[in-house]
């Protein structure tokens, strides 16, 4: 076993022994928290106190910290995807910033159509505008050890929470328990790469009888993986030029090198009987590195050529075996929330006043590259610039129990919000975007692989919104729950929106209930989507030539000339209806059907040639722009079955979950834009069928956990200079297993493996010319089996 992991494990054991005396003081508090955990009270999708997942009018999944710890990955998106079949995450190696900020999709919708909350407060977006311009929060910035549970509302909730909650809401509840938890973990793929070290420590301190302060720190250091074949053109070059030392492979397809440090703090303190001060915050800082496409000196004519601008010079002298640009990211995320809450009027009125600020900052670098248009004066390393997203929210929320005489009180929630978003782009090194003398003779400008942000692309853009809402929930009779919510919001950039939600639940027989909701929703375009543009480079899989594409702001004169119009909010209608059951014998089940109609869905136009006569100094092969492109209809079914019972001297827990999700383009502007490729991507990019199954057995000091995952067929696509290419992939089944042994009451050891049978998906034949073996857009890990060992302590 690796010495570094042994050191981490021994250190954790020594810490555990030293901490025992402190832990005895907080044992009683931990026991109280554990007993309350079984009640499964939820706070997402309802503002009525005391609701459980069974009682809610819309489906809510609750993932405990034990379920979160059972997944090896430190990325919370991957953790959710392992547990929830309606939640998908693409791995996206060697995909610019998406290699580090992976897009997550709930119910097949765009990543930024799912609202993310922490302790019920909106979490800031990532600065990255990802696939088709989606700008969603980066769940990888939240330390898993800091989480008590995650509640996932699978229902539209814009009327309750505002923009983005079209597909649903992910609410991350931070741990507030006194006590100490810690772990050290080592993992490695069966192929011998991707070794990853993780360690975390959490300390919770009881503040007399008035509250608690919990502080968490977590570190992850993951090495790169490679599932790559040598490119055929590299093999041919080596045979033709045996004097060259050509790397094998010339470029790596796999997960990036990545190091991340995460932290969290959570404070509650009762000032006096009617007022509690609370504050919490998260911080994440990390860096990573990934490969881009190899530049072949034999045929990359935009780099390796003789010119009159630089007589006697060719970049073959600098890179005789070609070069593979190395793309680096350095990110820093901060989120802080402070507030005051309490109760008035004999506890019939509660209030919550809060302020929150969040920031996502990403700096990009590029090494082992060049700006060909500068010839021998070109640097080989570049600072590409910075992306930054800042948000500031003010919230005032009330809940009032309105007495209705002989009926149950009406739960009346109301409040207001002010939200400000700012997006900033800062330029990179001048050489990363400049055009040198060689451009006139065909040498490519910009840093090769990822052009830097230029002053014309840079700037600061903001948007402010004001909102007011009301949310009602009532029980006219014991078996019936009725709900209604409405929200009005006004945006500085495009005007106002009004959304509402109706819900109902009836339980005619104890333990059996029917529930349904109807809601309208919206997602407002962000300042980054409204105002920014960027330059990207790709590799044509047919010609193996590098091409340069421009994604323009909708207000850019070229985009306007091509038909671009100002962005508008996406609007939705969401219907969910289902049945839920639980029995005293430990069986729970739910079946929910849903339909989500989205108008003016946000996407990217098809690629256009730059019109004749329009200046094209960056030598764009094609240009596109963001647009409200399609109307779509998403229909699906969620089914969940769970059973807990005693088996022999132990206890067994089983859970099966299935999701069917189908998206179809129903209309919109596709006829005028002509984007048939985008239609197919929306409809086929994710599996329609997904399922998970878990069996956990606990006997004395031993816990055994088996987990299975099923992914149905799906379609991959890739950009080419002349359009999209597609390939259909068959279904995939993966199995995970782990065994935990409690060494003492405070110390446990887990050994396990993910993808225990080392299964691999279909090969990506349409990408073979790049040396890629498995699709980089897969909704599952394509690196094969992974084994791990984890040492945990808890007092």
N, C-alpha and C positions, 0 to 999 in steps of 0.2 A: 504494500500500500504506500502511496506517496507520503514522503516525510512531512510535507507541509500540512497534509490533512491530519496526520498523527499528532503533530504539534497543536493543531486547532482542537482536536478531540481531547487531548490531555489537559489543555488549558481550560476547556469547558468543564471537565470533571473537577479540576482543582477549584474553579470558581464555584461550582455547585456545592462542594463541601464547605467552602468558606462562607457561603451565603445561607447555610441552613439556619443559623441562629436568627437571622433577619426574617427568614421565611416563616418561622413559627409564629411571629407576631401578626402575620397577615393570613394565616390559614383559614380563620373563620370567615374572612371577607371573600376568599376564593370559593369556599363551600357555598356561600350564599349566591355568588354569581353563577356557579355551576347549576344550582337548583333552578334558578330563574331561566337558564338557557333552554330547558326543556319546554317552557311555555310557548316558545316560537312566536313571541310578539313581534309584529312588523310595523314599520313606520313609513313605508313607501307606498304611495298610491292612496293613502288615507290619512286624514288629520284627526281621526277619532281615536282616542286613547284606548289601548287594550285589544286591538284587533290582532288576530292570528292569521297565518297564511290560509287557514281553512275558512275564516270568516270574511275575507275580503271579496269585493264584487269583481275583481280582476285578478288574473293569475300572478302570483308572486313566488319566485324561487328563493329559498334561503340557503346560502352556503356557509357552513360554520368554519371556524379557523382550522378544525381538524381536516375538513375537505380541502381547504387551501394548502395546508402543509403536505397533503398526500401527493401533490404534483411537484416534480423536480424543478421545473422552470421557475425563475424569479419574476417572469413577466406575467402580471395579473391577467392580461388578455388571454394568454395561453392557458392559464389556470381555469378561467371561466369556460373556454372552449372545450376543455376536457370534461367538464361537468354538465354543460348545458348543450343539448343537440341543436338548439335554435341559434347558437352563438358560434360564429365562424371567424377564424383568424388565418390570414395568409402569411407565409414565412418570408417570401420575397428577398432571397439573397441577391447581392449585386444589383440592387435596384435603387441606387442613389440613397436619399434619406429614408426611403421606405424599408431599407434593410435594418434600420434601427428603431423607427416608429412604425410598428406594424399595424395595418388597418384591421379593425374588428367590426364584424357585422352581426346585428341582431335581426332575426327574421328576414335575412336576405337583403336588407336595405343598406343604404350608405352608412359608413362609420359615423358621420356627423349627424345622423338622424336618430342617434341614441344619446340621451342626456346622461351625463355622469355627475353624481353628487357625492360628497364626502360629509358624513354626519348631517345629511339633508341639505347641504349648501353646495351650490354649483361649483364644479371644478373647472379650472381654466383649460382652454384648448392648447394643443401643441402649436408651435410656430410653423410646422411643416404643412404645406398644402399637398396632400397626397394624391392618390389615384383619382382621376377626374376632378381634382380640386377639392376633395373632401378634407375638411379641417376639423379633426376630432381631438379630444383629450388623449394624452399618452398614458395609458394605465401602467406602463413599465416604470413610471416615476414614483409609484406608491409602494412602499415596503410591505411585503406580504406579512411579515411578522407583526406589523402594527395593527392588523385587521382583526376585529372580533368576529364579524360576519359580513357577508355581502347579500343584499337584497336586490333581486332583478325583477322589475315589474315588466311583464310582457304585454303591454297595452299602451295605446296612445295616451299621453298625459300633458299635452301642451296647455290645456285649459287650467291645469293645476300648477305647472312648473315653468311654462314659457317655451321659448324656441328650442328646437332640437329633439323634443320628446315625441317624435313621430312613431318610431318603432317601439320605444319603451324607455325605461329608466334603470340605470345601475347605481345603486346607493351603497357606498362603502362605509361601514360603521367601524370606527376606530376602537381599539381595546381601551377600556377604562378600569380594568381590574388592578388592584394592588397585587404585588408579587413580582416574581422574577421568572422570565422565560429566556431561553437561549438555544442556539443550535450551531452545529458545524456540519457541512455537507460536502461530499466530493462525488462527482459524476464524470463518466467518460463513455463515449460511443464504442460499440463493439469493434469498429474499425480502428480504434486506437487513437482517435483525435477528439477534439471538442472538449478536452478535460476542463472542468469548471469547479471552482471553489466558491462556496457560499458560507457565510457566517453571519449570525445576528444575535443581538442581545436586547432584551426589553426589561426595564425596571419600572415598577409601579409603586408609588408611595402614597399611603393613606394620609390625608391631611386632617388629622384628628377625626371628628365625625362629620366634617363639613364637605369633604370631597376627596379627590385623588388627582395625582399628576403621574402620567405614564409617558416615558421617554423610550424611543426605539431607534436602534441603529442597525443597518444591514449592509453587507458588502458582497459583491459578486464579481468574479473574474473568470471570464469564459474565453477559451482559446478557439480559434477558427476550425471549421470543418471543411472538407473538400470531397465532393462527389463528382469527379471530373475525369474526362478522357482527353488525351492530347488532341488538339485540333488537327484535322487532316491537312490543312495548309501549312501548319507548323512542321508536321512530319515531312511533307514534300520539301519544305525549305531546308530542313536538316539534311535530307538526302542530297539535295543539290549543293548545299554548302556545308560539308562536313567540318570545315574549319571553324564554324560558329558553335558557340556553347548556348544552345537554345533550351530554356527551362522546360521541364516536363512535369506538369502541364504548364503552358504559358500563361494561363489564367485560372483562377480558382473559383469554382461554383460551390458555395456552401455558406454556412453561418459566419458572420464576421467575428473578428476579435472584438471583445467588448468588456469594459470594466465600469461598474456602477456602484456608487455609494448613495444610500438612501437613508433618510431619517424622518422621524415623526415625533410630535409631542401633543399630548391631549390633556387638558386641564378642565376640571369642574370644581368650583368652590362656592359654597353657600355664604353669601354676605350676611343675609338675615332671612327671616322666614319667607318673605315674598320675593326674594331676588337672589339669583344664582349667576355668578360670573363664569363664563366659559371661554376657552380659547384653544385652538388647535392649529397645527401647521405641519407642512410636509416640505422636505427638501430633497432634491436628487441632483447628483452631479456625476457625469460619466463621459466616456470617450469610446470610440470604436473605429474600426478600419475594415474596408472591404475592397475587392478587386473590381476593375472595369474590364471591358473588352480589350484583348491584345491587339496592338497595331503591328501588322505584318510589314516588314521593310520591303518585301517583294511587290506588294500591290496597293499599299496605302498611299495613293498618288497625291493626296492633299498634304502629306508630310514629307515623304521620301522622294524628292525630286530635285533636279538641278535647275537653277534659275539664274537669270541675268542680275537679279537683285543682289544675290550673294554668290559671286563667281567662285568656283572651286569648292563650294561648301554644300554638303548634303548631310542630313541628320543621321544617315547611316554611320557616320563617323562617331556620333554620340551614342546611338542605340543600334549597333550592328545586328543584334538579334531581335530588333523590334522592342516594344515597351508595353507594359501593362500599367496604366494609371492606377494609383492607390488612393481611394477616396476616404477621407477621414471626417469624423464628426466629433464635436465637443459640445455637450449640452449641459444646461443648468436650469432646473425648474424649482420654483418657489411658490408656496401657497400659504397664506395666513388668514385666519378667521378669528374675530373676537366679538363677543356679544354678551347681552344681559337678558335673562329670561326669568319668569316667575309667574305667580298667580295673584289675582286680586278678587275682590267681591266674593269672599267666602269660597274661593277656588273655582268659581263658575267662569271666570275670565282668566285666560293665560296670555302672556305676551312674550315676544322674542324680538329683540332689536339687535341687528348684527351688521358688521362691515367685513368685507373680505377683499383680499388683493391677491392676484396670481400672475405669474410670469413664466413664460417659456422662452428660453434663449438658445439658439443653435448656431455654432460657428462651424464653417466647412473649410477643409483644406484638401489639397491635391498634391501628391508626390509622384515622382517618377513619370513626369509628363513634360510638356513643352507648349509654347505658343509658336507654331511653325512660322507664322508670318514675321516673326522677329529674327529668324535665322540664327546665327551663332550667338546673338545677344540674348536669346531666350533663357529665362530661368527654367529650372526643372521642378521646383516646388512653388506652390501658390497658396496664398490665403484668399479664399473665394468670397468671403463676406459673411454677413450675419443676418439671421431672421429672428424676429422677436415679437411675441404676442403678449400683451398686457391687458389685464382685466381688473375692474374695480366695481364691486357690488355693494349696495346698501339695501337692506331688507327690514321691513317691519311687519310682523305677523301676529295675528290674534286668533284665539279660539274661544268661543263663548258657548256655554251650555244654556240654551234658551228654554225656559220652562214653558211647557204647553199644557199645563193643567193635568188632566188625567192620563196624558200620554207620556211616553218616554221623551226626555229633553231632545231638542233639535241641536245637533252639533253644527255650529255656525263658525266657519273659518273665513277670515278676510285679511287682506294685507296689501302692501305696495312694495315696489322694487324700482330702484334706479340702477342701471347697468351701463358701464362704459367699456368699450373695447378699443384697443389701439394696436395697430400692426405697423412694424417698422422693418425696413430693409436697408442694410448698410452695405456700402460697396466693398469689394475686395481689392487686392493689389491691382494697380493699373494694368500690369502685364496680363492679368487673368481675363480681361475683357477687351484689351486694346487691339487695334488693327495695325500691324506693322507693314513695312514696305513690301514684303513678299506676298501680301494678299492679292495684289494686282496681277500676280503671275500664278495664282492658284494655290498658294500655301495657306492653310487654314488659320484664321485668326482665333483668338481666345485660348485659354488653357484647355488642352486637348483632353476630353473626357467629361468635363463639367465646366462650362464657361462661368467665370465669376460674375457677380452682380455688378452692373455698371452704374454710374451716377444717374443715368436716365431711367434705370429700373428701381432706383432707391427712393426712399421717402418715408414719411410717417403719415398714417391714415387712421382716422378714428370714427367711431359711431356710438351714439348715445341713445338709450331707450328708457322709457318710463312705463310702468305697468301697474295695474290694479286688478285684484281678483277677489272672488267670493267662492266658497266651497261648502256645500251643504250635505249633511248626512243624517238620516232619520230612520227610526224604527217605529212605524205606526202600530205595528203588532210585533210580537216577539219573533215570529218566523220571517219577517220581511224587513229588508234594508233597502232604502232608496237614497240615491245620491244625485247631486247636480253641481256643476262647477262652471264658472265663466271667467274669462280673462280678457282684458283690453290692454293692448300694448302699442306704443307709438315709438317709431324709429326715426332718427334724424335723417337717414339717407333715403328712405323710400316711403314713409308714411306709416299707417297704423294697421293693426290686425285685431280681429275679435274671434275668440274661439270658445267653445263650450263642450261640456261632457255630461252625459246622462248615464246612470248606472243603476242596476237593481240586482237583488239577490233574494231568493226565497228558499227556505228550508222546511218543506212540508213534513218531512220525517227527520227525526233526530239523526244526524250524521250524513244526510243526503241533501244536497242543495243544488240549485240551478242559478247561474249568474250570467249577466250580460252587460255590455257597455256599448255606447255609441259616442264618438267624439270627433271633433274637427281638430286639426293641428297645423303647425307651420314650422318651417326652419328658415330663419332669416339669413341672407348672404352676409358673410363677414367682411370687414374692411380689407382683409387680404385678398379675398376672392373678387371684390369689387374693383380693386385698384392695381394689382400687381401683374407683372409679366416675367417670363423667364426663358432662358435658352437651354436646350438640352441636346445631347448627342446620343446616337444609337448606332447599331451595327446592322446593316442589311444582311439577312441570313442567306440571301441568294448570291449577291455580288461580293459580300464581305467588305464592303466599303462603308466608311463612317459617314453618317448623314447628320445634319444639324437642323433641328426643328425649333420654331419659336411658338410659345404659348403667350398670346397677347392679352392685355387687359381688354374687356368689352368696350371700353371707351377709347382705345387706341385708334388713330385715324385709319390705319390699314384694316383693322378689324371692323370698324364701322363701314368702310367701303365694301367689305365682303359680306355685310349683312348683320353684324353684331348689334344687339340691342341691350339696353341697361338690364341688369339682373333684377329679378323680383323674388319674393319669398316662395319657396316650395309650399304647397298647401295640400292637406290630406284629409281624408275621411277614414275613420277606423271603426270597425265593428268586431267585437269579440263576444262569443257566447259559449258557455260550457257547463259542465256538470262536475261536481266535486263530492267525494265520499270519504268517510273515515269510520272505522269500527273500533270497539273496545279491544278487539283482539290484535291490534297493531297494524291493520291494513289502512293505507291511504291511497287514493287514486283521484286523478283529474283528467278530463278530456275537454279541450278548448279548441274551437274553430275560430278563425279570424280572416278578415279581409281588410286590406289597407290600400286605398286609392290615393296616389300622389299625383298632383298636377304640377306641371312646370318643373319636373325633376331636374336637378342640377347636374350638368355634365360638360363634356368638352366637344366642341364641334368637330366635324370631319376635317381632315387636313386639306388646305388649299395651297396651290402654287401662288407665289407672290405675284401680284398683277404686273404686267409689263409697264415699264416706265416708273415704277415705284422704287425708290432707293432701297437697296438690300446690302448694306455694308457688311453685315454679319453672315452673308451668304447662306441664308436660310434655304434649306431644301423645300420646306413647307412651313405653313403657319396654321394655327388654330386659335380658338378663343373659348372662354367659358360662356355657357348659355343655359337658359331654361329649356332643355332639349326635348324631353319626352314626358308623356303621361304614362304611368304604370299602374297595374293592379297586382297586388301580392295576396295570394290566398294560401292558407295552410292549416295544419292541425298540430297541436301539442298534446301529447299523452304522457302521463307520469303515473307510475305504479310503485309503491313502496310498502315494505313489510318488515316489521321488527318483532322478534319473538325469542323466547328462550330455546336453546337447543343443547340438550345434555346439561352440562354444568356451565355452559357459556351462553352468549347472546349473539344472534345473527341478525344482520341488517342487510336487506336487499333493496335495490332501486333500479328500475328500468325507465328510460325516458326516450321518446321518439318525437321527431319533428318532420313533417312534410311541408315543404315551402315551394311555391311556384309563382314566379313573377312573369308577367306578360306586358308588353308594350301595347297600350290601348289607343294611343294617339299622340297629339302634340305637333311639334314642328319638324318631325323627321322627314316629311314630304318636301319641305323647302330646303332643309339642310342636307338631306340625302344620306344620313348617317346610318346605313343598314348595319355596319359593323358594330356601332354602339348599341343598337337594338339587340343584337345577338349577345353581346357581352352582358347586358343587363339581364337577359333571360336565362343564360346558360352558365355564367361564370362560377356559380356555387352549386353544390349538390342539392337536389330536391329532397333527398331522403338522408336523414342523419339519426343515429341512435347511440345511446350509451347505456351500459349496464354495470352495476357494482354489487359485489358480495363482500361483506365485511363480517368476520367472525372474531369474537373476543372471548378468550378463555384464560382466566387468572391473569398471568403476566404476559400473555401472548396475544397479539392481534394480527390476523391474516386478512389481507385485502386483495381482491381480484377485480380488475376493471377492464371492460371491453368497449371498443369504439367502432362504429360503422359509418362510413362515408359513401354516399351513392355516387353515380357517374356525374361528371362535370366537364366543362369545355374550357380549354386554355386559349389564350391569344397572345400575340406579340406584335409590336409595332414594326413595320418595315417602311422603307422609303416610299414604296408604292401602295401602302395600305396595310391591313391586318392579315395575319395568317392564323389559322385555328387548328386545334387538335382535340379530339374527344378522348377522355380518360375514363377507365372503368372504375368500379367500386373498390373500396379499400377497407380491410378489417385489421384492427390493431388491438393487442392485449397487453395489459400492464399487471404487475404483481408485486406485492411487498409483504414483508414480515417484520413486525415490531416486537421487541422484547423489553419489558420493563426490568432493567437491571436492579433498580431500587424504586421506591415510591417517587423519587425525584428525577431519576435518570433513565432514559430509554435509548435503545439502539434500533435503527431501521435499516434493513438491506432490501433492495428491490431492483426491478428493471422495468423500463417502459419499452413497449414494442418488443416483448420478450422473445418472439419468434423471428426477429430481425427481418421483418417484411418490408419490401420495397414496392412502390407503385409502378405503373407502366412507364417505359422510357419516353422521353420527350423527343420523338424522332424529328419533329419539325424544328428543333433547336440544335440538332446534332452538329451542325457546322460550327457552332460556337464551342464545342467541347462539353456542353451541358448534357447530363444524363437524365436528370429528373426535373420536372417542371418547377420553376422558381415561384409560380403562382399557386402552388398546391395549398389546400386548406388543412394540411397536416404536415408533420415533420417528415422529410424525405431522406434523413441521414441514417436510418436503420435503428437497430437496437441500442439502448442506453442503460447502463447499470449504475447504481449509486449506493452510497452508504451515508447515513445521517445519524448524528448523535444529538439528542435533545435533553434539555434540563428544564424543569418547571417546579416552582415552589409556591 
